[in-house]
Amino acid sequence: MIHGSQATRSTFRRIVAWATGGMCTFAIGVQAQEIGTLATFDLSFGGQYTVGDGSDADESLLTTDLGFTLQSITRAQSFSLSADGRLQFDEDGGGIENPGLAADYTRANETTALSLGVSYSLDEVDGEMDILDPLTQSVINFIDDDGTLETVTATAGLQTGLDARFGTDTQFSYSSRRYSGTSDPDLTDSDILQASMALRFDVSPAISLEVTANHVRREESGGTNESRETSRAGIGAEILLDPLWTATVDLQYSDISTEVDDGFGGRLISGQTGTGFTLTVNREFRTGTLGVSVSRQIAANGAEDSVRVSRTMELANDGVLSWSLGLVSFSNGDTSPIASFAYAVPTRRGNFAVNLQQMTALNEGDQSVISTVAGLSYNLSTTEISRWSLTGDLTRVDVVGSDTEDQQRLEVGVSYSHALTRDWDLSAGVSHRVNYAGGDQDSSASTLSIALGRSFSLRP
């Protein structure tokens, strides 16, 4: 089912484009341009010096980053193979850091699209890292540890009936996460297998129906050796009430089963079942949309109810503004406000963007958390070949209804880039990070970096 209006999607794309400072994104679609085979090489030499406390003790690094991407693109299909890694040297020696490999294949025509993807990465856990919710990708915890994280992912998808009144969307994914050399009990190995299917029925130009089914199995090794299976089935409809009003209704039944070690050689089994729903009404305006939504979501620790009002606007200064305000009621009875905000505007020689996003999720202990991410960026092109960037980011994790200390991280940075030649670029930057736990400063670090990089492409 199509969620949101065309104006909303256009507004979101403009916000993303400006917030990333003009970063280019290449997408493969049914009408993709045929460019043949293209090989891209990335090379960067750099140095980094960090002054900090705790795990961020003073450190000097010399790095060489290498990257390679091979693309083959025709009107009917595309293939991409990429590899990257880093040669890193410090006071204790040197070696290969953070190697990664990824491959993607897409084949599409007017009616059907097939996509396949695999990836592998081995990342260093050196100091602080974010723990993400595997489904929403929101930050649910900060961890301070050392070791390595090995990640393997595989995805497959098939869409049919792209130009018909009936269509299907089938998706499969697998991800494996393995830690080594770490000591924090929250860093547990896991395997996640997910399968989903959606059946779309365009009953009329004004009514679209969708039937969905989803199953997720998650196995963890370490801690309580948690095993969780989540099955959801639902039906939804999007109705064009008139040219200006759109209503979306979704009903979903959820069955969540969780098993953990009981500490005596047995297993404890718990479950949650229930029906959730989402009702959204949108009003189109010439320069944006206004929407109201009410929802109930079933999670492993109970039901979560929310109500939100949202607004998107395209402004006279070519800026884009979007915001939402709402309330969330958690399963333990607590209620909290929740909000989002995004504003982006081009300037005479650059762009400015500010954003705020709050999401709810479950942490490793199945506690409800509110994850808040706020950011600010300002890019200024002083000449055609040089640019200054100023960034600021705030990340906060609040555990709902618990004595657990809230966590917060503030990061600010300034960077400068200059094109020496058509292929070579010089960049330098300074950043500062402060961590807080329970309102008190926990750690801080300042980093100075400089790099000389080159990127070029060849046609084999």
N, C-alpha and C positions, 0 to 999 in steps of 0.2 A: 504494500500500500504506500502511496505517496504521502509523506508527512510534510506539512508546511507549504507555503505558496511559492510561486516563482519569484516574486519580489523578495521574499525572505531569503531564499537561496542565493539570489544575486547579491543581496546586502551582505550575507555571511562571507561570500567569496571576496568581496571588496575589503572587508575587515581583515581577513586573513592575509590578503596580498599586501596591504599597507603595513600590518603589524609585523610582518617578516622583512620589512625594509626592501621590498621589491624582489624578493627571492623568486627565482623562476622555477616552476614546476612543470614537468613534462608528463602528459597523460596519454595513455593509449586508449582509443575508443574505436567504435565501429567505422568512423570516418577518418581515422588517423592518417596523417600524411606519410607517404612511403619515402623513407630516407635511406633504405638499404642497411648496410653494416657500418657501424661506427665504433671505434675503440678510443676510450678516453683515459688518459694517465694523469694522476695527481701526485705531486711531490712537494714536500714541505720540510725545511730544516728550521729548527727552533730551539729556544732556550727558555727556561722557566725557573723562577726563584720564588719560594714561598716562605713567609715568616708567620708563625702561628704558635698556638699552645696546644697541649694535649696530643692527639694523634696527628695534628697539623704542625708538628715541630718543623724548625727551619729545614728546608730541603732545596737542593739545586738539581735541575734536570737538563739534559741535552736530548733532543728528540729528532727523529726523522720519520715522518709519516708518509706512507706509501698507499696509493689507491689505484685500482684498475677497474674499468667498466667496459664491457663489450655488449653492444646493442645491435640487434637485427630487427628492423621494423618494416613491414609491408602493410598494405591496406587490410589484409585479412588476419595477420598474426604478428606477434612481437615476442622477442626473446631477449632477456637481459641476464648477464652474468657479472657479478662484481666481487672483488676481493680487496681487503684493506688490512693494515696492521701498522705497528709502530716499533721502531728501534729506539730503545730508551736507555740512557746511561745516567747513573747517579753515583754517590759516594761509595756504594756497595758493589758496583759493577754495572753490567748492562745485559740486555737480552731483548727478545721479541715480546712485545706487549699487545694485548687486545687484538689478536687476529680475528678476522671475520670473513665469511663467505656466504653469498646469497645468489639464488637463481630464480627467475620468474619467467613463466610462459603464459601468453594470452592468445586465444584464437577466437575471432568474433565475426559474425556477419549480421544481416539485418534482423535475424530471428533468434540467434543463439550466441552465447558467449561462454567460453571455457577458460578458466584461470587455474594455474598451478604455481606453487611457490615453496621453496625450502630455504632455510638459513641456518647458519652455525656461527656462534661467537664465543670467545673465551676472554672474559673481561676481568681486570684486576679490581678487587675490592680493597681499596687503599684509603682508609679513613672513612668519611661519611658517605653513605649511599641512601637513596630513597627506596622504600618498599612500596610497590604499586599494587593496587587491587587488580587481579588478573582479568577482570571483565570490564571495569570502567576505566582502568589505567589512572585512577586518581591516587594521590599520595596518601598512604595510611600510616606510615611510620618512618622515622629516621633511625638509621643504624650506624654505629661507629665500630668498624671492625677491619680486619685485614685478611686477605685470602684471594680466591679466584671464584668466578661464577661462569659455569659452562651452560649455554643455552642452545637448544635445538628446536626449531619450529618447522611445521609443514602445513600447508593449506591447499585446499582444492575447492573449486566452486563451479557450478553450472547453472546458467540462466537460460530459460527457453521462453518463447512467445514474446520477445521484446517488442514486436510490432503488432501483436495480436491482442484480442480482448481477454484471452486467458494466458497466463504465464506462470512459470515456476522459478524458484530460486533455492538451490540446494548448496549448502556449505558444510565443509568438514575442516577441522583444524586439530593439530596436536602440538603441544609444547612440553618440553622437558627442561627442568632447571636443576643444576647440580652445583653445590658449594663444596669447596675444599679449602682447608687451612683456616677456616673461620671458627669463632668460638661463641658468637651470640646465639642463644637458643631459638630466637625468632627467625633465623636464617635456615629454613628447612628445605630439603630437596622435594621436588614435586613433579607430578605428571598430570597434565590436563588434556582430556579428550572431549571435543565438542562436535555435535552434529545438529544441523537445523534445516528445516524445510519450510518454505512459504508458497502457498498457492494463491495467485491473484486472479480475481474475476472483475473485469470492467463491465458491470451490468449495463451502464449507460454512460454518456459523457459526463453525467453529474454524480454518479455513484460508483465507487470502487470498493470491492470486498477483498479481504485477505484472511486466509486460514494459516496459522503458524504452529509449528511444533519444534521444540528445542530440548536437547538433553546434554548435560555437562557432567562429566565424571572427573573428580579431582582426588589424587592420592598423594599424601605427604609422608616422607620418611624423616623421622626425627621428631623431637618433642613428644606429642601424644599420638603420633602416627595417624593423623586424621584422614578419614576417607569420607567423601561427600558426593552424593548423586543428586542432581537437580533436574527435574523434568517439568517442562511447561508446555501447555497447549492453549491456544487462544484463537479468537476470531475478532476481526476489526472491520470498520467501515469508514470511508471518507466520503462525505456528502457535500456537494456544492449546493448550498441552500439558495443562493442567487449569485450574480456576478461579484458581489462584495463579501459574502459570508460563507465560511467553510466550517463544517463540524467534523470532528474525528472522534470515534468511539472505539475503544479496545477493551475486550474482556479476556482474562488469562487465568487459567487454573494452574497452580504450582504445587509440586510435591517435592519436598527437600528432606533427604535422609542423611544423617551424620553419624559416623562411628569414630570413637576415640578409645585409647587405652584407659583402663580404669586403675592402673597402677598395681594390680594384683594378678596379672596374667590374663585378664578377661577384656571384654570390649563393652563400652557403654553406647547404646543406640538411642538417638533422639531424632525427632522429626517435626516438620512444619508443613501443614497443608492449608490451602485457602485459595480464594478467588480474588484476584486484583483487577483493577480497572483504571482506565485513563479516559477522561472526557476533556476535549479541547475545542474551543470555539475561537475562530480567527476572523477579524474584520480587516478587509483590504482598504488601504488609503492610496492616494496618488503617490505618496512618497514613503510608504512603508506599511506596517501591519500592527494591529493590536490584538493580543490573545489572552485568553483566560483558560487555565487548565486545573482540573481536580483529579487526583490519582490516589490509588492504594497499591503499594508494592509489597509482595511477600518475600521476606528474607529469612535466613537461617535462624535469626533470633526473634522472629515475629513479623507483624505487619507494620508498615510505615506509610502514613497518610500525609498528603501535601496538597497545598493549593498555591497557584502562582498566577501573577499577572505579568505579561511581557509586552514589550514595545520595540519596534525597529523603525528607524527613520533615516532617510537620505536628506542631508542638510543642504542649505543653499551654498555653503562654502565648499561643496564637493566632499564634505565629511560624511561619515556614517556613524550613527549612534544606535546602540541597542541596550536594553536593560530588562531585568526581571526582578520582581519582589514576591516573596511568599513566606509561608509557614510550613514547618515539617513537624509532625507528631510521631515520636518514636515508640517502639513497643514497650519501653519501660515507663511510659507516661510523660516523659519530658517533651517539651515543645520548644522549637528554636526557629528564629527567622533565618531565611536563606535568600541569597541574592546573587545576581550577576550583572556585569556592566562592561561595555566595550565602546570605545570611541576612537576613531581613526580619521585623520585628516591630512591631505597633502599640503606641504608648505612650498614656498617659492623655490627652495633648493633641497628639499628632502621630504620627510614625513614625520608625523607624530602619532603615537598610539598609546592608549592606556586601557587596561582590562582587569576585570575581577571575575573569578569563577568559583562558586561554592558547590560542592557535590557531597552526597552522603554515600557511605560505604561501610563495610565491616572490616575490622582489623584482624590480626592473627588470632585473637581471643574471642572472635565473634561479637565484639563490642561495636556499637554504632559510633561512627566518627563523622565529623564534618571536616572535609578537606577544603581549605581555602588557598587559592593561588591568585596572586595579583601581580601585575607587571606594568612597566612603563618603558617606552623606547622612543628615542629621538635620533633621527639620522639627518646629517647635514653634509651635503656635497660642497666642499669649498672650491673645488675645480672639477673639470670633467674626469680627472683621474685620481682624485683623492676624496676621502670621506671620513667624517667623525661620527661615532655612535656612542650614545649614552643609554645605559640600561639600568633598570632597577627591578628586583623581583622579591616578593614576599611569599613564603610558603608556611602554612600553619595547619596543624592537625589537632583538633579538639575532640577528646573522648567524651561522649555524651553520658551523663549520669554516673560518673566514676571519679574516684580520687586519683586516678592516673594523671601524672603531670602532662599538661598540654605542651606541645612542641612547636617551635617557631624558628624560621631561618630567614635572614635578611641578606640580600646580595646586591651590591652596586658595582658598576664597572664602566670604564671609559676605554674606547679603542679607536685606533686610527689605521686606515689602510690607504696604500698608495700604489698605483700601477706603474712599475718601473719600465716595463715594456709591454708588448701585446700579450705575452705569456707569463711574465714574472710579476709578482706582487709582494710588497713589503707590508707587514702588519705588526702592530704593537698594542699592548693593552695593560691596564692595571685594574684589579678587582679586589673587593673586600667582602668578607662573609662573616656574619655573626650568628651564632646559634643560641637559642634561649630554651630553657626547660623550666616550666612552672613560673615563668615571668622573670627568672634570674638568668644572667648570661652564663652559658655553659662553655663555649669555646669561640675562638675567632681566628681568622687567617687572612693575610693579604698576599696577593700574587701578582708578580710582574712577569710579563711574557713578551717575546718578540719572535717573529717567524718570517722566513723567506720562502715563498711557494710558487709553484708553477703548475699550470694545468693546460694540457694540449690534447688534440684529437687527431686521429688518423683514420683513413678508410682503407681497410685491408684489401 
